[in-house]
Amino acid sequence: MTFEEILPQVKAGKKVIRQGWGGPELYVKLVGETEHDGEKLNPYFLINVEGEGYTMFSPTVCDILAEDWQIVEQDADR
């Protein structure tokens, strides 16, 4: 799938990954608008990397143009 095709799925709460990464990356997910220290926190992407946990994720141009995005099963919260 392309990034354009997968984005609505991410917005709906699905976890996604690129087949081409083939490393310890487990999935990318979207965290919706929240609050932090009494201030609005805008939505952001997180990536879960096996053995490292979560970190912020910003898709690169290569990620946006890639056609190997896929939905990850929900039990990927290892």
Helices and strands as residue ranges (DSSP letters): H 3-11, E 15-18, E 25-31, E 34-36, E 39-41, E 44-49, E 53-57, H 61-65, E 69-72
